Amino acid sequence: MSANEPSTTPQYADRVFRSVGGVMGGVLLLALAAWLGIDALVNGSGRTRLLSVAALLCVVPLITAFTVRPAVYASEDRLRIRNPFRTITLPWATVETLRAHFSSEVLTKDGAKFQLWAVPVSIRARNRANRQAAKSGAHDAHPVAAAGDKPHRAPGDQNIDDLRELAERNADREGAQGPAEVKWAYEIIAPALVGALALLVLALV
């Protein structure tokens, strides 16, 4: 294929993993914070308005960081983890394994460990899935499962299984090589620190 010919390799969109409950809770909290903040700005006095602005500047980024921001993007070449205060990009060749115990984690070949905030682990869901699997096995009159059958898995555990499969399948790809990258989310950290500092100053004045 010449340099001017387009690549015929199909390109697939990233798989995106998010905590739906976390996002919904974050949206509700942001709406509540906006309502309280606007009410204080409209009806409050000078000091109350300053406190409300400082509180919003501190609280809104933190709510966003822990609820709306977390996401995991998985492509054929890399895993991108957007946690509350950092974004970690891991080419599949750097990934040793992924696991889900009390939290979802990815371990790299150089010994680093990162949590996947967007893939929560539910012990209750895991126990429920285990009970369903045991019940299905106990009532199965045909012990030989069909080729397409899969065991019952909790959603968080299934997501980790899918990511682990992607890592194993794509680790040798040319585009999956390279070093890991970690970037701090200063757009979250900076306003939260400014708001916290402003609250401290206003409390001492």
Residue pairs with C-beta under 8 A, 6 or more apart in sequence:
1 7
1 8
12 75
12 76
14 73
14 74
14 75
14 80
15 73
15 74
15 75
15 162
15 166
16 71
16 72
16 73
16 74
17 71
17 72
17 73
17 74
17 116
17 118
17 119
17 159
17 163
18 70
18 71
18 72
18 118
19 70
19 117
19 118
19 119
19 120
22 66
22 67
22 68
22 70
22 118
22 120
23 67
23 68
25 67
26 63
26 64
26 66
26 67
26 68
27 67
27 68
29 63
29 67
30 60
30 63
30 64
30 68
33 56
33 59
33 60
33 63
34 56
36 52
37 52
37 53
37 55
37 56
40 48
40 49
40 51
40 52
41 49
41 52
41 53
44 52
47 202
50 198
50 202
51 199
51 202
53 198
54 195
54 198
54 199
54 202
55 195
55 199
56 195
57 191
57 192
57 194
57 195
57 198
58 191
58 192
58 194
58 195
58 196
58 198
58 199
59 195
60 191
61 187
61 188
61 189
61 191
61 192
61 195
62 188
62 192
64 188
65 84
65 85
65 185
65 188
65 192
66 84
66 117
69 82
69 83
69 84
69 185
69 188
70 82
70 83
70 84
70 117
70 118
71 82
71 118
72 79
72 80
72 81
72 82
72 116
72 118
72 119
72 163
73 79
73 80
73 82
74 80
74 162
74 163
74 166
76 166
76 170
76 173
76 175
76 176
77 91
77 92
77 170
77 173
77 175
77 176
78 89
78 90
78 91
78 92
78 175
78 176
79 89
79 90
79 92
79 95
79 106
79 163
79 166
79 167
80 87
80 88
80 89
80 90
81 87
81 88
81 89
81 90
81 106
81 114
81 116
81 117
81 118
82 118
83 114
83 115
83 116
83 117
84 117
84 185
84 188
85 184
85 185
85 188
85 189
86 182
86 183
86 184
86 185
87 182
87 183
87 185
88 114
88 180
88 181
88 182
88 183
89 180
89 181
89 182
89 183
90 106
90 108
90 114
90 180
91 175
91 176
91 177
91 178
91 179
91 180
92 166
92 167
92 170
92 171
92 173
92 176
93 171
93 172
93 173
93 176
93 177
93 178
94 108
94 109
94 110
94 178
94 179
94 180
95 106
95 107
95 108
95 109
95 167
95 171
96 107
96 108
96 109
97 106
97 107
97 164
97 167
98 104
98 105
98 106
98 107
98 116
98 160
98 163
98 164
98 167
99 105
99 107
99 160
100 119
100 121
100 156
100 157
100 160
101 121
102 121
102 123
103 115
103 116
103 120
103 121
104 115
104 116
104 119
104 120
104 121
104 156
104 159
104 160
105 113
105 114
105 115
105 116
106 113
106 114
106 116
106 163
107 113
108 114
108 180
110 180
112 180
116 160
119 156
119 159
119 160
119 163
120 156
121 154
121 156
121 157
122 154
122 155
122 156
125 154
125 155
125 156
126 154
126 156
126 157
128 154
129 152
129 153
129 154
129 157
130 152
132 152
133 151
133 152
136 152
153 161
170 176
